[in-house]
């Protein structure tokens, strides 16, 4: 599979598709670092979700990004979960909050 580069047009496409799918509060991207990590990590912050619903929401995000040929992980958290998890340095949420790029924030 040929992968796309993560240029500004691709980031904008990802943002538009995820906003349409989720109407999120925020969207963050954490680009791959190092030779072993090739996936783009995408954190979508939503208003609320139950545990069972979360898996369906992540699947919807992957479906929305069909055709964007970049290896990716999509995580969906509420604002409260993201704030709680991002205070722990051992979590992906911490890395995303401190080293990632916020590409969307709902007004």
Secondary structure, DSSP 8 states (H G I E B T S, - for coil): -------HHHHHHHHHHHHHHH--SEEEEE---SSS---EEEEEEES---HHHHHHHHHHHHHHTTT--S-EEEEEEEHHHHHHHTTSTTSHHHHHHHHSEEEEE--
